[in-house]
């Protein structure tokens, strides 16, 4: 079996070499996909204000250069960029393509668990795992609600996708950002945990991220000010930028980190203190987001019930 790994390299100069070091022992080829400009699908004005600040030379000079394939282009959306690598990986004879963005890391034993899981279950179209999402720094993690009302919660959540099968499923491709064209039920769960530095950025970097990533058009009103700049561990809740209440809060992380993150720098982040009026406004925004969340979850449950024909009033088949 041959394993490739896909890394999108956009404004990720701080983490790219760490990421390459993290995955190199486990894969045959490392595909670094580079575009000098952001996508246009999610924010049509992104290219007017932002460009890729990442330096390709540091990738070219990596000690793992013999394993690295650089794929360059300018793509309108995330799935197009990822599929360009899918096509090249197939030509190169890769059987599986791992998706590891430059802010994702694994302990060696966790990476091994996922590779072994694929080897034991080689005929699934795709594979997924759990990850821990970090917030602000490598010492703080996000708590996600695991039921509708937040009575249960966990620092673990399901990743978008760990790997896709290129050889058994010749039509496998990405159709919605990181999601491939196979139903979730056909995927196989793996046990290796990903350490995802999803929100470990300086203020300027984070602002650039939410203006250029695949969810730019979904970021909630005033999220950057109230949830990022004014974040307070004891007070701030509902911190997800698109569906606030799905992330209840952020708490200290006491686990073991991958070695590539041990010397991770402290980033430049301002601390805004809210006035009483602003706290009231934040409360109002939280209520609005909570209502939006329940409508979103209720519609999802109704749609699922209709799909399986168990909802009262579902049409006869």
C-alpha positions, 0 to 999 in steps of 0.5 A: 500500500502506498500512502500520500498526504495532502497539505494545503499551504496558505499563510502557514509558514509557521507550521508547514515544516512542523507538519511535514516533519510530523507526517513524513515517517508515515507516508510515501509522498507529501503533496504540498498544494500552493496557490499565491491567492485565496479562493473566490467562492467563499469571499469574492473580494478576498483576492483584492485584500489578501495573498499567500504570505507563505514562502515556498523556498522553505518547503523546497529546502526541507530535509524531506524534499525527496518525498515532497511534490509541490502542486501549484495553481490558482483555484476558485474553491477548496474542493478544486484545489484538493482534487488537483492533488487527488488527480496527481496522487492517482497518477503517482500510484498512491492507494490512499491520500491522507488529508493533513492541513498544516495546522494538524498534528499527531502523536506517532502512536496516533498516526500509526493507529490510523495507518493500521486501521486503514490496512485492516479495513482497506476497502472503504471509500474514506476514513475519519477520526477524532480531533481536539481543536485548540483555541488561542494557544497550545494550552487551551482547547475547545469544548464541543456539545455532544447533545442538542442541549449541551448537557453532555460535552467533550473536547473531542469532535469528529474530523472532516476527513482523515483519508480517501481511497484512491484505488478501490474507488476511482471516482472518489473526489472532494465535493464540499471543501474537505468532504468527499462524494460518499455518504458518511455511513460508508466511511470507517472510523479510525482511533488515532487522535488529531491535534488541530491548531484550528484557532492558534493564530495571532489576531492578524492571522486569524482575521485573514483566515476568516476572510479567506477560508471555506467558511468566510461567508458563514462567519457570525456577526461581530464574532471576531470582536466578541469571541476572539478579541474579548475572549475570557476563559471564565465568561465567554461561551458559544465561540464557534464562528459559524454556529456559535453554540456548538462550541460551548467554551474553551478550557485548559488542556492537560494532555501530551502534545506532539513533539513538533509543538513543544516549542510553539511560540506565543502569538500576538493577541490583544485582550479587549475588556468589554463594557457593561453595554458590550456585555449586554450586547454579547448576551443578545448575540448569544441568544440569537445564535442559540435560537439559530442553533436550535432551528438548525438542529431541529431542521436537521432532525426533521430532514433525517426523520423524513428521509428514513420515513419515520416522521409523522406525515412522511409521504408513503413510499 
